[in-house]
Amino acid sequence: MLWSLVKIVVFVLLVAALAYGGMLLMDMQGGVQVVFAGFEITLTPLKAVIALIAMVVLIYVLIKVVGLLIAVLKFLLGDETAVSRYFDRNRERKGIEAVTDGMMALASGDGRTALSKVAKAEKYLQKPELTNLLKAQAAVMNGDKLVAEQAFKQLVADDRTRFVGVQGIMKQKLEAGDTDTALKLAEKAFALKPKHVETQDILLRLQAEKGDWSAARRTLSAKLKHGAIPRDVHKRRDAVLALSQAKGVFDKDATIEMKEAAIEANKKSPDLIPAAVMASDEYVSEGKQRQATRVIKKAWEAQPHPDLAAAFARIEPNETPEQRLKRFSALTKIHPDNPETQMLSAELLIANEDFPAARRALADLAEMNPTARSLTILAAIERGEGSDDVVVRGWLTRALTAPRGPQWVCDNCQTVHAEWGPVCGNCGGFDTMSWRKPAHSEVAMPAGTEMLPMIVGAAAEPKPSADSVEDAEESEDQPTMVDVTPTEPEENQKV
């Protein structure tokens, strides 16, 4: 309010001053006489002031007109001027609008519209690092691989966008199944940006698929260095890679580094079952049974597993069933209520011909959690106790259609694998195998020792084979006689 009043007062004062000045000029005597080329002009003071103002305005207009003419001339000659800047700003505005529309089309999934907007943006803008990136993304969305590859190659030519271009071509090669080229591009992208997590993961997966375990371990160490994974996860995955690096440790031409890698894998992750098995076997080959026992016990504490029991049996392969039953108490007293421990105890007692104790050890596992293995063990107990063949045949028939129980399952794609591996053969996931029941029910068609994986020693006979089970399946009219009475065992039989 006060400021408005001040402006009104100032305006009134200015008008009054101009009016007063005009009155003074009108009252003044004399004037201004201008003589030019024989012409004489006499102006009163007021007219002289008005003529002066008009002359100043005219000079100003003439300067602007001359400047405009010079600007037009420079524009025609190709120099940068206000005119060219005006047109440049106009083109830039249209180009930015096209880029914005293209990004909106990309966000909405309309790749074709995005490509057309990119073409318009390229026409108005001189920024290939922006338009090429947008063109590549639009071409990928539209399924135009050739245009996308050309755009990515143009990005590679610019230092600012080289990483994006390399990564884009790498993903194209992965989709095409060209893993060799993709691996080289992943290495180049990793060299450009070693902190990029997605590039680290792709490089690690490709190196693992190619079996380049040493390079994979270096990549994993880089992930830890740049904070991409926690230290405990790095320790576990490094153990997986060390275990894979130690494959072939028992070959005749195995190097010392392989044997050391087997032990290192177990030390890094004692709960990694394959690493514990390999380390135990290596200790046994060196005559270090005590270290092998300690390795298996520690892994069993983490998770009971039949491979661990088999490795524990190989520590003393020539012991009697009674000796084995006593030695295995170091495992069976750990997690006594675990199904794997119950079945292991029952198998040991069957090998020792103590069938009532085997039934007590198995408890109600065959009824509450029926699997091919638990049902076959129960059939062996029934046969050992002298039950009718019809009873034995009934349990074996149920075993043929029962689930297999826990298996190596990929946590990503739920694919079941016959054995553990560092990389899933279906989805390519690294370190995704876990020992558990599959999400979908599988019908077991067991064979060999999978039906009854006895842990027997030098004084016991092999347990029912796949032939016995197949006879039980094929015989419809006559009962199958399954001899499970242990007399002469098979050495080094796996769980």
LOKETI-81572 format. One record per residue (C-alpha): residue number from 1; x, y, z. Coordinates in nm, 4 decimals, padded with zeros to 6 digits, always signed. Each point is the difference from the previous one (the first is absolute). Last residue first. Layout:
BEGIN
(NUM, (X, Y, Z))
...
//
This chain:
BEGIN
(495, (+02.4925, -09.3602, +00.0833))
(494, (+00.2918, -00.1314, -00.1963))
(493, (+00.1358, -00.3536, +00.0179))
(492, (+00.3732, -00.0047, +00.0751))
(491, (+00.0109, -00.3756, +00.0326))
(490, (-00.2947, -00.2217, -00.0777))
(489, (-00.1222, -00.2003, +00.2887))
(488, (-00.0249, -00.3817, +00.0417))
(487, (-00.2842, -00.1305, +00.2233))
(486, (-00.2796, +00.2530, +00.0276))
(485, (-00.3530, -00.1410, -00.0198))
(484, (-00.1866, +00.2270, -00.2397))
(483, (-00.1167, -00.2719, -00.2365))
(482, (-00.2936, +00.1332, -00.1951))
(481, (-00.2414, -00.2721, -00.1132))
(480, (-00.2536, +00.1469, -00.2413))
(479, (-00.3583, -00.1094, +00.0350))
(478, (-00.1600, -00.1719, -00.3012))
(477, (-00.2837, +00.1316, -00.2152))
(476, (+00.1100, +00.3511, -00.0909))
(475, (+00.3760, -00.0317, -00.0254))
(474, (+00.1445, +00.2929, -00.1933))
(473, (+00.0201, +00.2479, +00.2894))
(472, (+00.1400, -00.2465, +00.2529))
(471, (+00.2484, -00.1254, -00.2576))
(470, (+00.1079, +00.3602, -00.0605))
(469, (+00.0555, +00.0467, +00.3713))
(468, (+00.2125, -00.3128, +00.0291))
(467, (+00.1964, +00.0925, -00.3124))
(466, (+00.0667, +00.3456, +00.1475))
(465, (+00.1992, -00.1604, +00.2757))
(464, (-00.0981, -00.1137, +00.3454))
(463, (+00.2888, +00.0308, +00.2508))
(462, (+00.3584, -00.1004, -00.0522))
(461, (+00.1324, -00.2586, +00.2440))
(460, (+00.1767, +00.0705, +00.3287))
(459, (+00.3389, -00.0757, +00.1534))
(458, (+00.2210, +00.2580, -00.1711))
(457, (-00.2118, +00.2985, +00.0921))
(456, (-00.3451, +00.1260, -00.0751))
(455, (-00.1593, +00.3431, -00.0310))
(454, (-00.3089, -00.1088, -00.1868))
(453, (-00.1539, +00.2215, -00.2676))
(452, (-00.3283, -00.1848, -00.0503))
(451, (-00.1865, +00.1163, -00.3073))
(450, (+00.2731, +00.2352, -00.1216))
(449, (+00.2398, -00.2969, +00.0225))
(448, (-00.1143, -00.1277, -00.3334))
(447, (-00.3002, +00.1662, -00.1575))
(446, (-00.2709, +00.2330, +00.1108))
(445, (-00.2947, +00.1100, -00.2111))
(444, (-00.1264, +00.2745, +00.2296))
(443, (-00.3056, +00.1989, -00.0935))
(442, (+00.0650, +00.3688, +00.0374))
(441, (-00.2124, +00.2502, +00.1882))
(440, (+00.0541, +00.3617, -00.0861))
(439, (+00.1773, +00.2441, +00.2319))
(438, (+00.2941, -00.2372, +00.0188))
(437, (+00.1029, -00.1194, +00.3470))
(436, (+00.3257, +00.1454, +00.1199))
(435, (+00.3751, +00.0046, -00.0567))
(434, (+00.0773, +00.3432, -00.1449))
(433, (+00.1526, +00.1029, -00.3311))
(432, (+00.0010, +00.3727, -00.0862))
(431, (+00.3751, +00.0633, +00.0049))
(430, (-00.0014, +00.1666, -00.3439))
(429, (-00.3215, +00.0038, -00.2011))
(428, (+00.0375, -00.1163, -00.3617))
(427, (-00.3747, -00.0580, -00.0385))
(426, (-00.0040, -00.3689, -00.0979))
(425, (+00.3465, -00.1401, +00.0699))
(424, (+00.0129, +00.1745, +00.3359))
(423, (+00.3573, +00.1041, +00.0744))
(422, (+00.2226, -00.1141, +00.2896))
(421, (-00.1160, -00.3610, -00.0354))
(420, (-00.1640, -00.2532, +00.2304))
(419, (-00.1238, -00.3285, -00.1385))
(418, (-00.3103, -00.1439, -00.1651))
(417, (-00.1458, +00.3455, -00.0433))
(416, (-00.3595, +00.1116, +00.0608))
(415, (-00.0999, +00.3302, -00.1613))
(414, (-00.1755, +00.2433, +00.2344))
(413, (+00.0860, +00.2967, -00.2285))
(412, (+00.1758, +00.2284, +00.2484))
(411, (+00.0553, -00.2156, +00.3112))
(410, (+00.1467, -00.2791, -00.2120))
(409, (-00.0757, -00.3376, +00.1594))
(408, (+00.2448, -00.2709, +00.1110))
(407, (-00.2250, -00.2676, +00.1423))
(406, (-00.2043, -00.0635, +00.3146))
(405, (-00.2625, -00.2762, -00.0183))
(404, (-00.0213, -00.2444, -00.2893))
(403, (-00.3769, +00.0165, -00.0056))
(402, (-00.1890, -00.3325, +00.0265))
(401, (-00.1170, -00.1912, -00.3066))
(400, (+00.2485, -00.2887, +00.0062))
(399, (+00.0225, +00.0088, +00.3786))
(398, (-00.3688, -00.0862, +00.0277))
(397, (+00.0640, -00.3183, -00.1969))
(396, (+00.2972, -00.0777, +00.2242))
(395, (-00.2184, +00.0357, +00.3088))
(394, (-00.2643, -00.2298, -00.1467))
(393, (+00.2567, -00.2586, -00.1128))
(392, (+00.1349, -00.0273, +00.3541))
(391, (-00.3499, -00.0501, +00.1371))
(390, (-00.0883, -00.2558, -00.2672))
(389, (+00.3302, -00.1782, +00.0623))
(388, (-00.1115, -00.0732, +00.3516))
(387, (+00.1985, +00.1444, +00.2885))
(386, (+00.3152, -00.1721, +00.1210))
(385, (+00.1536, +00.2784, +00.2068))
(384, (+00.2629, +00.0586, -00.2678))
(383, (-00.2667, +00.0264, -00.2673))
(382, (-00.1932, +00.2576, +00.1994))
(381, (+00.3195, +00.1949, +00.0672))
(380, (+00.0940, -00.0068, -00.3686))
(379, (-00.3473, +00.1239, -00.0943))
(378, (+00.0390, +00.2816, +00.2563))
(377, (+00.3283, +00.0989, -00.1626))
(376, (-00.1739, -00.0012, -00.3366))
(375, (-00.2717, +00.2292, +00.1356))
(374, (+00.2582, +00.2402, +00.1441))
(373, (+00.1923, +00.0125, -00.3275))
(372, (-00.2905, +00.0487, -00.2370))
(371, (-00.1394, +00.2707, +00.2264))
(370, (-00.2812, -00.0051, +00.2560))
(369, (+00.0011, +00.2808, +00.2575))
(368, (-00.2590, -00.0890, +00.2659))
(367, (-00.0389, -00.3694, -00.0819))
(366, (+00.3576, -00.0883, -00.0913))
(365, (+00.1334, +00.2296, +00.2729))
(364, (-00.2050, -00.1669, +00.2757))
(363, (+00.3051, -00.1160, +00.1974))
(362, (+00.2989, -00.0718, -00.2253))
(361, (+00.2207, -00.0509, +00.3053))
(360, (-00.2614, -00.2223, +00.1638))
(359, (-00.0293, -00.2093, -00.3153))
(358, (+00.3802, -00.0306, -00.0190))
(357, (+00.0068, -00.1087, +00.3628))
(356, (-00.2466, -00.2783, -00.0812))
(355, (+00.2111, -00.0941, -00.3070))
(354, (+00.3378, -00.0434, +00.1691))
(353, (+00.1711, -00.1775, -00.2911))
(352, (+00.3125, +00.2239, +00.0247))
(351, (-00.0608, +00.1200, -00.3549))
(350, (-00.3588, +00.0621, +00.1037))
(349, (+00.1288, +00.2025, +00.2967))
(348, (+00.2139, +00.2155, -00.2275))
(347, (-00.2899, +00.0543, -00.2383))
(346, (-00.2330, +00.0987, +00.2864))
(345, (+00.2527, +00.2498, +00.1351))
(344, (+00.0429, +00.1562, -00.3453))
(343, (-00.3769, +00.0209, -00.0461))
(342, (-00.0437, +00.1780, +00.3329))
(341, (+00.2937, +00.2353, -00.0637))
(340, (-00.1398, +00.0985, -00.3405))
(339, (-00.3453, +00.0542, +00.1505))
(338, (+00.1447, +00.2379, +00.2662))
(337, (-00.1132, -00.0932, +00.3508))
(336, (+00.3482, -00.1066, +00.1128))
(335, (+00.1545, +00.3330, -00.1061))
(334, (+00.3508, -00.1014, +00.1068))
(333, (+00.0016, -00.3342, +00.1894))
(332, (-00.0028, -00.1739, -00.3380))
(331, (+00.3283, +00.1589, -00.1091))
(330, (+00.2419, -00.1035, +00.2766))
(329, (-00.2121, -00.3158, +00.0317))
(328, (+00.1435, -00.0910, -00.3392))
(327, (+00.3058, -00.1532, +00.1670))
(326, (-00.2116, -00.2445, +00.2029))
(325, (-00.2139, -00.1077, -00.2928))
(324, (+00.3115, -00.0362, -00.2129))
(323, (+00.1649, -00.2262, +00.2540))
(322, (-00.3111, -00.2166, +00.0144))
(321, (-00.0315, -00.0095, -00.3784))
(320, (+00.3669, -00.1040, -00.0265))
(319, (+00.2708, +00.2463, -00.1043))
(318, (+00.1772, -00.0143, -00.3358))
(317, (-00.0921, +00.3401, -00.1502))
(316, (+00.1121, +00.2191, +00.2916))
(315, (-00.0068, +00.3602, -00.1301))
(314, (-00.2164, -00.1137, -00.2894))
(313, (-00.3003, -00.0323, +00.2313))
(312, (+00.0238, +00.3690, +00.0952))
(311, (-00.0012, +00.0866, -00.3707))
(310, (-00.3188, -00.2034, -00.0454))
(309, (-00.1574, +00.1670, +00.3033))
(308, (+00.0910, +00.3432, -00.1395))
(307, (-00.1513, -00.0918, -00.3358))
(306, (-00.3195, -00.1064, +00.1808))
(305, (-00.0458, +00.3498, +00.1471))
(304, (-00.0460, +00.1390, +00.3496))
(303, (+00.0129, +00.3801, +00.0048))
(302, (+00.2159, +00.2425, +00.2023))
(301, (+00.0964, -00.2541, +00.2667))
(300, (+00.0702, -00.2485, -00.2771))
(299, (+00.2525, +00.2452, -00.1511))
(298, (+00.1863, +00.0214, +00.3301))
(297, (-00.0053, -00.3759, +00.0431))
(296, (+00.1277, -00.0586, -00.3539))
(295, (+00.2987, +00.2325, +00.0436))
(294, (+00.0917, -00.1405, +00.3421))
(293, (-00.0015, -00.3544, -00.1327))
(292, (+00.2239, +00.0941, -00.2911))
(291, (+00.2436, +00.1720, +00.2376))
(290, (+00.0195, -00.3177, +00.2086))
(289, (+00.0395, -00.2228, -00.3035))
(288, (+00.3130, +00.1805, -00.1204))
(287, (+00.1536, -00.2745, -00.2153))
(286, (+00.0630, +00.2315, -00.2940))
(285, (-00.2688, -00.1695, -00.2102))
(284, (-00.2290, +00.0301, +00.3017))
(283, (+00.0647, +00.3745, +00.0202))
(282, (-00.0861, +00.0358, -00.3696))
(281, (-00.3185, -00.2004, +00.0468))
(280, (-00.1015, +00.2233, +00.2898))
(279, (+00.0743, +00.3179, -00.1976))
(278, (-00.2114, -00.1244, -00.2905))
(277, (-00.2920, -00.0920, +00.2236))
(276, (+00.0195, +00.3268, +00.1937))
(275, (+00.0140, +00.2005, -00.3228))
(274, (-00.3004, -00.1860, -00.1392))
(273, (-00.1962, +00.0768, +00.3201))
(272, (+00.0721, +00.3702, +00.0342))
(271, (-00.0536, +00.0423, +00.3755))
(270, (+00.3756, +00.0401, +00.0663))
(269, (+00.0137, +00.3089, -00.2263))
(268, (+00.3445, +00.1577, -00.0301))
(267, (+00.1770, -00.2941, +00.1602))
(266, (-00.1779, -00.2476, -00.2260))
(265, (+00.0934, +00.1881, -00.3151))
(264, (+00.3606, +00.0343, +00.1179))
(263, (+00.0365, -00.3768, +00.0408))
(262, (-00.1107, -00.0640, -00.3559))
(261, (+00.2046, +00.2960, -00.1267))
(260, (+00.3130, -00.1497, +00.1575))
(259, (-00.0570, -00.3213, -00.1919))
(258, (-00.0453, +00.1901, -00.3242))
(257, (+00.3100, +00.2119, +00.0649))
(256, (+00.2019, -00.3180, +00.0594))
(255, (-00.0813, -00.1053, -00.3530))
(254, (-00.2198, -00.2919, -00.1037))
(253, (+00.1631, -00.2201, -00.2651))
(252, (-00.1243, -00.3257, +00.1494))
(251, (-00.3461, +00.1391, +00.0444))
(250, (-00.1202, +00.0348, +00.3572))
(249, (-00.0100, +00.3799, -00.0001))
(248, (-00.1970, -00.0021, -00.3231))
(247, (-00.2213, +00.2837, +00.1160))
(246, (+00.1990, +00.2327, +00.2292))
(245, (-00.0919, +00.3142, -00.1944))
(244, (-00.3662, -00.0828, +00.0527))
(243, (+00.0616, -00.0186, +00.3745))
(242, (+00.1926, +00.3285, -00.0084))
(241, (-00.2908, +00.1579, -00.1862))
(240, (-00.2512, -00.1224, +00.2576))
(239, (+00.2295, +00.1116, +00.2824))
(238, (+00.0221, +00.3436, -00.1607))
(237, (-00.3775, -00.0010, -00.0011))
(236, (-00.0196, -00.0642, +00.3758))
(235, (+00.2681, +00.2519, +00.0937))
(234, (-00.1468, +00.2639, -00.2288))
(233, (-00.3408, -00.0499, +00.1610))
(232, (+00.1567, +00.0449, +00.3451))
(231, (+00.1808, +00.3169, -00.1123))
(230, (-00.3129, +00.1668, -00.1298))
(229, (-00.0305, +00.0560, -00.3758))
(228, (+00.0398, +00.3022, -00.2313))
(227, (+00.2320, +00.1866, +00.2382))
(226, (+00.2604, +00.0918, -00.2610))
(225, (+00.2638, -00.2313, +00.1477))
(224, (-00.2493, -00.2840, +00.0461))
(223, (-00.1067, +00.0177, -00.3642))
(222, (+00.3667, +00.0170, -00.1010))
(221, (+00.0676, -00.3180, +00.1992))
(220, (-00.2798, -00.1699, -00.1927))
(219, (+00.1566, +00.1094, -00.3279))
(218, (+00.3328, -00.1448, +00.1093))
(217, (-00.1733, -00.3242, +00.1012))
(216, (-00.1652, -00.0196, -00.3409))
(215, (+00.3356, +00.0442, -00.1702))
(214, (+00.1412, -00.2952, +00.1964))
(213, (-00.3138, -00.2069, -00.0646))
(212, (+00.0046, +00.0270, -00.3773))
(211, (-00.2520, -00.2822, -00.0410))
(210, (-00.1711, +00.1647, -00.2974))
(209, (-00.3316, +00.0139, +00.1877))
(208, (+00.1797, +00.1448, +00.3028))
(207, (+00.1621, +00.2705, -00.2121))
(206, (-00.3368, +00.0818, -00.1548))
(205, (-00.1681, +00.0255, +00.3404))
(204, (+00.2758, +00.2192, +00.1446))
(203, (-00.0059, +00.2313, -00.3008))
(202, (-00.3781, +00.0349, +00.0173))
(201, (+00.0085, +00.0699, +00.3745))
(200, (+00.2793, +00.2564, -00.0253))
(199, (-00.1747, +00.1742, -00.2900))
(198, (-00.3184, +00.0257, +00.2056))
(197, (+00.1923, +00.1388, +00.2986))
(196, (+00.1844, +00.2799, -00.1804))
(195, (+00.3021, +00.0764, +00.2206))
(194, (+00.2574, -00.1220, -00.2546))
(193, (-00.1189, +00.2558, -00.2568))
(192, (+00.2179, +00.0087, -00.3127))
(191, (+00.1913, -00.3204, +00.0828))
(190, (-00.3281, -00.1747, +00.0826))
(189, (-00.1431, +00.1085, -00.3364))
(188, (+00.3065, -00.1449, -00.1747))
(187, (-00.0277, -00.3285, +00.1942))
(186, (-00.3718, -00.0147, -00.0782))
(185, (+00.0787, +00.0567, -00.3680))
(184, (+00.2417, -00.2927, -00.0003))
(183, (-00.2547, -00.2198, +00.1788))
(182, (-00.2780, +00.1019, -00.2409))
(181, (+00.2201, -00.0987, -00.2938))
(180, (+00.0416, -00.3502, +00.1427))
(179, (-00.3608, -00.0137, +00.1215))
(178, (-00.1494, +00.0362, -00.3479))
(177, (-00.3467, -00.1230, +00.0995))
(176, (-00.1853, +00.2676, -00.1989))
(175, (-00.1444, +00.1467, +00.3191))
(174, (+00.3478, +00.0117, +00.1507))
(173, (+00.1360, +00.1657, -00.3119))
(172, (-00.2668, +00.2691, +00.0233))
(171, (+00.0823, +00.0519, +00.3674))
(170, (+00.3655, +00.0532, -00.0865))
(169, (-00.0913, +00.2457, -00.2771))
(168, (-00.1887, +00.2113, +00.2554))
(167, (+00.2786, -00.0216, +00.2583))
(166, (+00.2587, +00.1134, -00.2517))
(165, (-00.2176, +00.2935, -00.1090))
(164, (-00.0788, +00.1094, +00.3549))
(163, (+00.3676, -00.0178, +00.0932))
(162, (+00.1036, +00.2032, -00.3039))
(161, (-00.2441, +00.2845, +00.0688))
(160, (+00.2338, +00.2772, +00.1154))
(159, (+00.2933, -00.1282, -00.2031))
(158, (-00.2051, +00.0121, -00.3204))
(157, (+00.0585, -00.2702, -00.2647))
(156, (-00.1722, -00.2608, +00.2191))
(155, (-00.3243, +00.1987, -00.0239))
(154, (+00.0084, -00.0271, -00.3785))
(153, (+00.0434, -00.3762, +00.0382))
(152, (-00.3040, -00.0077, +00.2297))
(151, (-00.2082, +00.1834, -00.2621))
(150, (+00.1059, -00.2426, -00.2722))
(149, (-00.0832, -00.2947, +00.2265))
(148, (-00.3439, +00.1417, +00.0767))
(147, (-00.0746, +00.0608, -00.3684))
(146, (+00.0930, -00.3613, -00.0789))
(145, (-00.1881, -00.1440, +00.2976))
(144, (-00.3364, +00.1566, -00.0884))
(143, (-00.2138, -00.1624, +00.2678))
(142, (-00.2031, +00.3144, +00.0704))
(141, (+00.1225, +00.0161, +00.3589))
(140, (+00.3584, -00.0495, -00.1115))
(139, (-00.0468, +00.2642, -00.2718))
(138, (-00.1418, +00.2472, +00.2529))
(137, (+00.2911, -00.0563, +00.2369))
(136, (+00.2536, +00.0421, -00.2777))
(135, (-00.1724, +00.3120, -00.1357))
(134, (-00.0070, +00.1617, +00.3446))
(133, (+00.3706, -00.0664, +00.0443))
(132, (+00.0719, +00.1251, -00.3493))
(131, (-00.2062, +00.3163, +00.0603))
(130, (+00.1856, +00.1001, +00.3146))
(129, (+00.3616, -00.0717, -00.0914))
(128, (-00.0847, +00.1152, -00.3536))
(127, (-00.0633, +00.3581, +00.1147))
(126, (-00.0423, +00.2204, -00.3063))
(125, (-00.3698, +00.0497, +00.0478))
(124, (-00.2690, +00.0859, -00.2579))
(123, (+00.0159, -00.2920, -00.2433))
(122, (+00.1185, -00.2479, +00.2631))
(121, (-00.3024, +00.0934, +00.2120))
(120, (-00.2350, -00.0758, -00.2915))
(119, (+00.1586, -00.3418, -00.0498))
(118, (-00.0260, -00.0586, +00.3748))
(117, (-00.3692, +00.0840, -00.0092))
(116, (-00.0539, -00.2588, -00.2730))
(115, (+00.1901, -00.2611, +00.2018))
(114, (-00.2039, +00.0749, +00.3138))
(113, (-00.3227, -00.0388, -00.1935))
(112, (+00.1088, -00.3472, -00.1096))
(111, (+00.1178, -00.0998, +00.3472))
(110, (-00.3310, +00.0712, +00.1740))
(109, (+00.0624, -00.1512, +00.3442))
(108, (-00.1535, +00.2868, +00.2008))
(107, (+00.3366, +00.1032, +00.1423))
(106, (+00.1528, -00.0175, -00.3456))
(105, (-00.2738, +00.2243, -00.1399))
(104, (+00.0611, +00.2487, +00.2832))
(103, (+00.3695, -00.0047, -00.0812))
(102, (-00.0762, +00.0640, -00.3657))
(101, (-00.2326, +00.2897, +00.0832))
(100, (+00.2735, +00.1554, +00.2129))
(99, (+00.2558, -00.0502, -00.2757))
(98, (-00.2358, +00.1595, -00.2539))
(97, (-00.0635, +00.2977, +00.2296))
(96, (+00.3733, +00.0368, +00.0499))
(95, (+00.0471, +00.0047, -00.3783))
(94, (-00.2734, +00.2604, -00.0499))
(93, (+00.1552, +00.2277, +00.2616))
(92, (+00.3461, -00.0530, -00.1443))
(91, (-00.1252, +00.0890, -00.3479))
(90, (-00.1530, +00.3248, +00.1307))
(89, (+00.3093, +00.0816, +00.1997))
(88, (+00.2117, -00.0524, -00.3088))
(87, (-00.2343, +00.2210, -00.2063))
(86, (+00.0410, +00.2809, +00.2498))
(85, (+00.3713, -00.0575, +00.0261))
(84, (+00.0254, +00.0288, -00.3757))
(83, (-00.1785, +00.3345, +00.0089))
(82, (+00.2091, +00.1230, +00.2955))
(81, (+00.3068, -00.0846, -00.2007))
(80, (+00.2283, -00.2916, -00.0624))
(79, (+00.1709, +00.0303, -00.3387))
(78, (-00.1270, -00.1918, -00.3024))
(77, (+00.0437, +00.2731, -00.2690))
(76, (-00.3764, +00.0485, -00.0230))
(75, (-00.0128, +00.0408, +00.3770))
(74, (+00.2870, +00.2487, -00.0186))
(73, (-00.1934, +00.2084, -00.2560))
(72, (-00.3184, -00.0197, +00.2052))
(71, (+00.1910, +00.1112, +00.3097))
(70, (+00.1557, +00.2947, -00.1912))
(69, (-00.3434, +00.1081, -00.1210))
(68, (-00.1430, -00.0290, +00.3497))
(67, (+00.2857, +00.2053, +00.1443))
(66, (-00.0587, +00.2706, -00.2638))
(65, (-00.3686, +00.0068, +00.0873))
(64, (+00.0793, +00.0197, +00.3716))
(63, (+00.2430, +00.2880, -00.0490))
(62, (-00.2524, +00.1856, -00.2189))
(61, (-00.2687, -00.0408, +00.2645))
(60, (+00.2291, +00.1481, +00.2677))
(59, (+00.0952, +00.2933, -00.2257))
(58, (-00.3667, +00.0712, -00.0639))
(57, (-00.0842, -00.0069, +00.3702))
(56, (+00.2827, +00.2428, +00.0763))
(55, (-00.1133, +00.2307, -00.2826))
(54, (-00.3583, -00.0011, +00.1246))
(53, (+00.1168, +00.0977, +00.3515))
(52, (+00.2083, +00.2853, -00.1383))
(51, (-00.2881, +00.1232, -00.2176))
(50, (-00.2297, +00.0046, +00.3047))
(49, (+00.2568, +00.1989, +00.1986))
(48, (+00.0453, +00.2475, -00.2880))
(47, (-00.3754, +00.0348, -00.0390))
(46, (-00.0304, +00.0990, +00.3650))
(45, (+00.2913, +00.2500, -00.0209))
(44, (-00.1418, +00.1585, -00.3154))
(43, (+00.1547, -00.1094, -00.3198))
(42, (+00.1597, +00.2110, -00.2732))
(41, (+00.1007, -00.1745, -00.3218))
(40, (+00.2410, +00.1423, -00.2511))
(39, (+00.0807, -00.1669, -00.3284))
(38, (+00.3111, +00.0916, -00.1928))
(37, (+00.1535, -00.3439, +00.0399))
(36, (-00.0949, -00.0282, +00.3722))
(35, (-00.0777, +00.2847, +00.2417))
(34, (-00.1808, -00.0946, +00.3241))
(33, (-00.1290, +00.2756, +00.2289))
(32, (-00.1156, -00.0945, +00.3479))
(31, (-00.2403, +00.2186, +00.1931))
(30, (-00.0561, +00.3393, +00.1592))
(29, (-00.2245, +00.0647, +00.2966))
(28, (-00.1014, -00.2642, +00.2521))
(27, (-00.3667, -00.0179, +00.0982))
(26, (-00.0697, -00.3148, -00.2001))
(25, (+00.3092, -00.1754, +00.1365))
(24, (-00.0977, +00.0901, +00.3561))
(23, (-00.3541, -00.1353, -00.0542))
(22, (+00.1389, -00.3243, -00.1377))
(21, (+00.2290, -00.0367, +00.3006))
(20, (-00.2932, +00.0523, +00.2379))
(19, (-00.2047, -00.2602, -00.1840))
(18, (+00.2892, -00.2450, +00.0082))
(17, (+00.0550, +00.0595, +00.3721))
(16, (-00.3725, -00.0387, +00.0746))
(15, (-00.0120, -00.3243, -00.1897))
(14, (+00.3070, -00.1255, +00.1873))
(13, (-00.1462, +00.1064, +00.3369))
(12, (-00.3290, -00.1759, -00.0734))
(11, (+00.1833, -00.3199, -00.0899))
(10, (+00.2125, +00.0148, +00.3170))
(9, (-00.3139, +00.0473, +00.2153))
(8, (-00.1748, -00.2902, -00.1658))
(7, (+00.3055, -00.2247, +00.0451))
(6, (+00.0214, +00.0925, +00.3710))
(5, (-00.3691, -00.0779, +00.0518))
(4, (+00.0442, -00.3402, -00.1611))
(3, (+00.2962, -00.0680, +00.2299))
(2, (-00.2061, +00.0943, +00.3062))
(1, (-00.2760, -00.2443, -00.0964))
//
